[in-house]
C-alpha cells in the first residue's frame, strides 16, 4: 500500500507529456521541499517556446508535443542538483536557477542549445527558439512571491519584444 501511494504521489508531481516535474511538485517543494539550498540565492526563470502556436497550427499538436518533449529533455541536462525544472504550462517552463556569477552564461547556453540544434520530428527537422526571462536573485523564502514572478514575466516579455530567441535578466529589462 505504501509503495502504491508513493507511486501515485510521484505521478501527481510529474507532467505526463514531458516526464519532468509539474506545478504541483513546485508547490510541494516551496512548502516543505528538500531540493533547494535554503542558504543560496535563486532566480525564477521563465522559458517560453517562440511561435509555438504556429508549430501546432502548421504541423499539428503531435509535432508540438514532440517539440515540448525535446525542449524539456535538452534543458533538463543543464539543471543543477539544487535547482528545480518544471513544466509550468502550455509551452512555458519554469527553472529555479541557483544564482551565481555565470547566470548570463548559463541562460545563454540554454537559449543556444535550443536554437542551434534542429528538432527532429515526425514532420521533419524544425528550427525552434525560446525566449527567456529571469528575476533578480532572491532567497528561497521569496521565490514564490508574486513580485519575483512578475520580474521574471516582465523580463520574458522584454525578450519577446526585443525579437525573441533571447535571454533577459530583470536587471537588464
Backbone torsions as a table, in degrees:
resi	resn	phi	psi	omega
1	UNK	NA	-43.5	179.2
2	UNK	-62.0	-41.1	179.1
3	UNK	-63.3	-42.0	179.1
4	UNK	-64.4	-42.7	177.6
5	UNK	-63.1	-41.3	178.0
6	UNK	-63.1	-42.3	177.7
7	UNK	-61.7	-42.6	178.8
8	UNK	-65.0	-40.3	178.2
9	UNK	-64.0	-43.7	178.1
10	UNK	-60.2	-41.7	177.1
11	UNK	-62.0	-38.1	-178.4
12	UNK	-71.6	-17.4	-180.0
13	UNK	-98.5	1.8	-173.7
14	UNK	-118.2	134.4	173.6
15	UNK	-71.3	123.1	-174.1
16	UNK	-62.9	-34.3	-177.1
17	UNK	-75.3	-53.2	-171.4
18	UNK	-91.1	-20.7	-177.8
19	UNK	81.3	0.4	176.6
20	UNK	-93.0	175.4	-178.2
21	UNK	-69.3	160.3	-177.1
22	UNK	-118.3	-175.7	-178.8
23	UNK	-58.6	-38.6	179.9
24	UNK	-60.3	-40.2	177.7
25	UNK	-64.4	-43.5	177.7
26	UNK	-57.1	-48.7	-179.4
27	UNK	-61.7	-39.7	177.4
28	UNK	-63.2	-42.8	179.8
29	UNK	-66.4	-34.4	178.8
30	UNK	-70.2	-31.7	-178.9
31	UNK	-80.2	-48.8	-177.0
32	UNK	-154.7	41.8	-178.1
33	UNK	-81.9	167.5	-178.3
34	UNK	-125.0	9.2	-177.7
35	UNK	-84.1	-48.9	-174.8
36	UNK	-76.3	144.9	178.5
37	UNK	-84.0	114.3	-175.7
38	UNK	-65.5	-12.7	179.4
39	UNK	-99.9	0.1	-176.5
40	UNK	-102.5	165.5	174.5
41	UNK	-103.6	146.6	-177.2
42	UNK	-134.0	155.4	170.5
43	UNK	-110.3	138.4	169.8
44	UNK	-85.5	120.8	-175.9
45	UNK	-118.8	125.1	174.6
46	UNK	-105.9	129.8	-178.7
47	UNK	-120.8	120.8	-175.5
48	UNK	-124.2	130.3	177.0
49	UNK	-68.8	128.4	179.4
50	UNK	-75.2	136.5	174.7
51	UNK	56.7	33.3	-177.0
52	UNK	-63.4	-36.3	178.6
53	UNK	-59.2	-38.1	178.6
54	UNK	-63.8	-38.4	177.5
55	UNK	-61.6	-48.8	178.9
56	UNK	-61.3	-43.7	-177.8
57	UNK	-68.2	-40.8	-175.3
58	UNK	-81.8	-38.3	-172.7
59	UNK	-113.1	-13.0	-179.5
60	UNK	101.4	160.2	-176.4
61	UNK	-68.6	-27.9	176.9
62	UNK	-62.3	-41.9	177.7
63	UNK	-69.1	-39.9	175.2
64	UNK	-57.3	-42.4	177.1
65	UNK	-62.5	-40.5	178.7
66	UNK	-61.9	-39.2	178.3
67	UNK	-65.9	-42.4	177.9
68	UNK	-61.4	-45.4	-179.2
69	UNK	-62.1	-44.7	-178.4
70	UNK	-69.2	-37.8	176.8
71	UNK	-60.4	-47.9	178.9
72	UNK	-59.9	-43.0	-179.2
73	UNK	-61.7	-45.6	-178.6
74	UNK	-63.5	-45.7	-176.6
75	UNK	-71.2	-38.6	-177.0
76	UNK	-52.0	-36.0	-178.3
77	UNK	-67.5	-16.1	-178.8
78	UNK	-99.8	-2.7	-176.8
79	UNK	-83.2	128.5	-178.7
80	UNK	-76.4	167.0	-176.9
81	UNK	-62.7	-31.0	-179.5
82	UNK	-103.8	33.4	-179.4
83	UNK	-129.4	161.4	177.7
84	UNK	-118.2	141.9	174.3
85	UNK	-131.9	123.8	-168.5
86	UNK	-131.4	141.6	164.7
87	UNK	-80.8	111.9	-172.8
88	UNK	-80.7	-34.1	178.6
89	UNK	155.4	146.4	178.7
90	UNK	53.5	-122.0	179.9
91	UNK	-104.1	24.9	-176.7
92	UNK	-116.5	137.1	178.4
93	UNK	-119.1	151.5	177.4
94	UNK	-117.1	130.5	176.9
95	UNK	-124.4	122.1	172.7
96	UNK	-93.7	98.0	-171.1
97	UNK	-92.0	123.0	175.4
98	UNK	-67.2	118.3	-171.5
99	UNK	-76.1	141.5	177.6
100	UNK	-159.5	-175.0	-178.6
101	UNK	-65.5	-17.6	-176.6
102	UNK	-101.2	18.6	-177.6
103	UNK	-56.0	-49.1	-178.5
104	UNK	-60.4	-42.9	179.8
105	UNK	-63.6	-46.0	-178.3
106	UNK	-63.6	-42.3	178.8
107	UNK	-67.4	-38.5	176.2
108	UNK	-64.0	-36.5	178.1
109	UNK	-66.3	-39.2	177.6
110	UNK	-64.3	-46.2	178.9
111	UNK	-57.5	-46.9	-178.9
112	UNK	-68.0	-36.6	179.3
113	UNK	-58.7	-36.0	178.1
114	UNK	-79.7	-46.2	-171.0
115	UNK	-74.6	-31.6	-171.5
116	UNK	-93.6	-4.7	179.0
117	UNK	-122.6	117.0	-180.0
118	UNK	-59.8	151.1	177.8
119	UNK	-94.7	124.5	174.9
120	UNK	-83.3	119.4	179.9
121	UNK	-127.6	173.1	178.1
122	UNK	-66.7	-14.2	177.5
123	UNK	-106.2	13.8	180.0
124	UNK	107.1	-172.4	-178.7
125	UNK	-81.9	138.0	179.2
126	UNK	-125.6	141.5	171.3
127	UNK	-87.3	128.8	-178.1
128	UNK	-130.6	142.6	174.5
129	UNK	-130.6	163.9	175.7
130	UNK	-130.5	153.1	168.8
131	UNK	-109.4	141.7	-174.1
132	UNK	-129.6	133.2	175.1
133	UNK	-127.6	135.2	-177.1
134	UNK	-129.3	141.1	176.6
135	UNK	-75.6	172.2	167.6
136	UNK	-69.9	159.1	178.9
137	UNK	-64.2	139.0	177.7
138	UNK	-138.4	162.5	174.9
139	UNK	-78.9	168.6	-175.4
140	UNK	-58.6	-39.7	-178.3
141	UNK	-63.4	-24.5	-177.7
142	UNK	-95.5	-4.6	-176.2
143	UNK	-57.5	-45.7	-174.5
144	UNK	-79.8	-3.1	177.9
145	UNK	-61.5	139.2	-178.7
146	UNK	-61.3	-32.6	-179.0
147	UNK	-64.4	-32.4	177.8
148	UNK	-67.9	-41.4	177.4
149	UNK	-68.8	-34.9	177.0
150	UNK	-63.0	-43.8	177.0
151	UNK	-57.9	-47.6	-179.9
152	UNK	-63.1	-42.5	-179.4
153	UNK	-65.8	-42.7	177.8
154	UNK	-63.3	-37.8	177.2
155	UNK	-66.5	-39.4	177.4
156	UNK	-61.4	-45.3	179.6
157	UNK	-68.7	-29.7	174.0
158	UNK	-65.0	-39.0	176.9
159	UNK	-64.5	-40.3	178.2
160	UNK	-64.7	-46.1	-179.4
161	UNK	-63.8	-29.7	-178.1
162	UNK	-81.7	4.3	175.2
163	UNK	116.1	3.9	-180.0
164	UNK	70.0	178.3	-179.3
165	UNK	53.6	45.9	-177.7
166	UNK	-143.4	158.5	171.4
167	UNK	-117.2	127.8	-179.0
168	UNK	-126.4	129.5	175.2
169	UNK	-94.6	150.7	-175.5
170	UNK	-53.7	-38.0	-179.0
171	UNK	-67.5	-15.2	-179.0
172	UNK	-100.5	-18.3	-171.7
173	UNK	-85.2	NA	NA
